[in-house]
């Protein structure tokens, strides 16, 4: 059944504009030139907005009303009650607005679903005094919301979905059920173990991440499942397509280095991470291209379903703890798309390319603005407001790498709760209470996250990537025969959930083999830092969360100065300065408008006239459907002044070593002054005594907690010594033969008490190991003090 209303207005200089409003219980029928004509619909305005605080397109809406007194025929009354059926969730009522004489796609301005919430005002009670059979005649108020987003909300991820057949509710599969169908067959099609390190030895040792999947293909699969659900539940046949897109940021890559040492003949192995100079543009696309400057985003398999491969009580417990960090915590496909867009500081934009095909595209800040200008015929009313320029942002975002670790270069020890993770949670709770700041967690993070694995004695013997899988390597044999790691590395059962984004790149020639049987092998890397160009300035962010917070606060705090103007036409917009080919289609969210004005400036003790060009971007459109009129909301173009990182200077390099948090590899130093209790020379490792004075450090178990840093100055008893506690340390006394060597505290009362010569056996003077860090150059080391007792 299709009801429609058609009316026309004559616009000065633009001719006659026909408007068609149609309501139907069949989505496809909206585009058919059939049905029963009526004139009872009172249309208000169709509104389209950018959601500036959430970083998304707000759901388009079209309010309209029907006055029961206007219903003069049976068909009019039928049309009213046809719309009122929308209050019953068993009935779906769709509507569309066309600017043109035919209901075709090129004339479509709005298509939506009538909301079940309807309000009304009683205009007449048809009863006498004291009568209770009032039989009111009412004016009913309806709201239709954009069809594309509304129907995506029907596709539930974990909740039950029902369709009505002969007044019976029949359950159909939700999205997670479809992922799990046929023993996770879809997973095997989209996810693969991704190599991150390959040592070219006789045994060909492969090191993999647990299965990673291309984010573009994963989102498309959610849309495919959504289309299946809509067909089964609503009988609507739709083709939902995700477009490839540039996400507007460059990312630094986390590179893993594997180090193995022998202590008392016992192998101690660990991984270390650094992010270097290589920058890759982050994209949503369906394939990897060798030697490209851009890479497709990938995510961990357990972001979709933490219960994947869980077949024991221990697995179920881990999955239950990880659930809140996965997609399972989202309600439906629409919420998923918005959450992904917010986590990448993008907008999600739907568009129609056919009556039954809807495209979805993630638009970056730099991609939302049109390249060419739109010119307006004039304005009958205009005004601006800068009051919000002083507002403070009350929303902030954070990320967690998983249930134990924060966003960034982080680590935690398997079996232990993360002190830093708990501290961050407590800090956020206090800030929410004291400063009234609302924190929302992002879906994704940017962290390589290392996990420390303990041996049977409870000593941490190995730091490695959180979701690592080993094949054909001594590491696996070593794992199974010597340690109870508490983590599975067999087949698909491999690791914890990890929220970091991964990308593909080519192997690093120093440590990884670049070819396999003559083919280039893509190597997976977690995202570390983020780079972007903002207002022609190349900017670097330590984490993806830092970038999102910067963008969101910039939006809200600075560029919310609004210019509102009303154009007394629907078609008063042209792409040409001469006003040729005007059309309502020429104005859209993201359209760029420039306006000139003359101002006066006081310079050099005189007033001068200055012509100023100001450029704006359309962030809101409201078309009055009761008369030809369009109201625009404009924001300064500077708010969208983003570009591609092109700095000749490389971004800062981060070095991550287990047991530390984010460390910037530069000349910054964490220092403190202490009184000396002995002779100390610059470059010596020092320890603190119970009297809070320092002395030259010794690696004895009785001093287990005492080494604190390296002296930067020399002195004797009673002198004040400057001590560096962390970071990059340089000394002319150092002469390391090779970068990347482990540096240990050694007993040497006459000279330097640190060395690359590692302790293997206990002696009377040395009975424990203190790892100080790694050599970076012949005269420097990156300090990361760790202590362990010899077995």
HUPE-V143457 format. One line per field, one symbol per residue. ss: DSSP state (H for helix, E for strand, - for the rest). phi: phi as a letter, one per 40 degrees, with the letter a starting at -180 (. if undefined). burial: I if it has 24 or more other ideal C-beta (glycine too) atoms within 12 Angstrom, else O. Layout:
# HUPE-V143457
ss=???
phi=???
burial=???
This chain:
# HUPE-V143457
ss=-EEEEEEEEEE---EEEEEEEEEE---HHHH----EE---EEEEEEEEEEE----EE---EEEEEEEHHH---HHHHHHHHHHHHHH------EEEEEE-----HHHEEEEEEE----EEEEEE------------EEEEEEEEEEHHHHHH---E----EEEEE--EEEEE--HHHHHHHHHHHHHHHHEEEEEEEEE-----EEEEEEEEEEHHHHHHHHHHHHHHHHHHHH----EEEE--EEEEEEEEEEEEEEEEEEE--EEEEEEEEEEEEEEEEEEE---------EEE-EEEHHH---------HHHHHHHHHHHHH-HHH--EHHHHHHHHHHH---EEEEEEEE--EEEEEEE---------E-EE----EEEEE-HHHH----EEEE-E-----E----EEE-----HHHHHHHHHHHHHHHHH--EEEE---E----EEEEE-----EEEEEE--EEEE--HHHHHHHHH-------E--E------E-EEEEE--------EE--EE-EEEEEEEEEEEEE--EEEEE--HHHHHHHHHHHHHH----EEEEEE-----EE---------HHH-----EEEEEEEEEEEE--EEEEEEEEEEEEEEEEEEE----EEEEEEEEHHHH-EE---------EEEE-------EE----EEEEEEE---E----EEEE-----EEE----HHH---EEEEE---E----EEEEEEEEEEE-----------EEEE--------EE------------EEEEEEEEEE--EEEEEEEEEE--
phi=.bbabbabbbcdgbgcbcbbbbbacbdccdcccbhbcabccbccbcbbacccccgaccccabcabbcccccbbcccccccccccccccccbbbbaabbcicbcbdcccbababccccbbabccabcacdgcbccfcbbbbbbbbbdcdcccccccccbccbbbbbfgbcbcbccccccccdffgdccccbbacbcbaaccbccfcbbbccdbbccdcccccccccccccccccbgbcbbbbcccaccgbbbcbcbcbbbbbbbfgbcbbabbbabbccbbccbbacabbdgccbaccbbcdcccaccdgcbaccccccccccdccbcccccacccccccccccbfbbbbcabbadbbbcbbcbcdccccccccbbbcibcaaababcccccbccbababbcacbbcchcbaacdgbccccdccccccccccdccbfbcbbcccbbbacfbbcbccccgccbabaddbcbbbfbcccdccccbbbcgbcbbfccbaccacccbbcacccccbbccbafgbcccbcbccbcbbabbfgbcbbbcbccdccccccccdccbbccbbbabbcacbcbbcbccgcfcacccbachcbbbbbacbbbcbfgacbcbcbbbbbbcbabbbcccacabbbbbbdcdcbcbacdacccccdcbbbbdgbcdbccaccbcbabbccbacbbdhccbbbcdcgcbaccbcbccbdccdbibcbabibcgccbcbccagcbbacccaccacgccbbcbcaccadbaaccccbbcbccbbabbccibcbadbaaccacbbaccc
burial=IIIIIIIOIOIOOIOOIIIIIIIIIIIOIIIOOOIIOIOIIIIIIIIIIIIIIIIIIIIIIIIIIIIIOOIOOOOIOOIIIIIIIIOOOOIIIIIIIIIIOOIOOOIIIIIIIIIOOIOOOOOOOOOOOOOOOOOOOIIIIIIIIIIIIIIIIIIIIIOOIOIOOOOOOOOIIIIIIIIOOOOIOIIOOIIIIIIIIIIOOOOOIIIIIIIIIIIIIIIIIIIIIIIIIIOIIIOIOIOIIIIIIIIIIIIIIIIIIIIIIOIOOIOIIIIIIIIIIIIIIIIIIIOIOOOOOIIIIIIIIIIIIIIIIIOOOOIOOIIOOIIOIIIIIIIIIIIIIIIIIIIIIIIIIIIIOOIIOIIIIIIIIIIIIIOOIIIIIOOOOOOOOOOOOOOOIOIIIIIIIIIIIIIIIIIIIIOOOIOIIOOIOOOIOOOOOOOOOOIIIIIIIIIIIIIIIIIOOOIIIIIIIIIIIIIOIIIIOIIOOOIOIIIIIOOIIIIIIIIIIIIIIIIIOOIIIOOOOOOOIIIIIIIIIIIIIIOOOIIIIIIIIIIIIIIIIIIIOIIIIIIIIIIIIIIIIIIOOOOOOIIIIIIIIIIIIOIOOOOOOOOOOOOOOOOOOOIIIIIIIIIIIOOIIIIIIIIIIOIIIIIIIOOOOOIIIIIIIIIIIIIIIOOOIOOOOIIIIIOIIIIIIIIIOOOOIIIIIIIIOOIOOIIIIIIIIOIOOOOOIIIIIIIIIIIOIIOIOOIIIIIIIIIIOOOIIIIIOIIOOOOOOIIIIIIIIIIIOOOIIIIIIIIIIIO
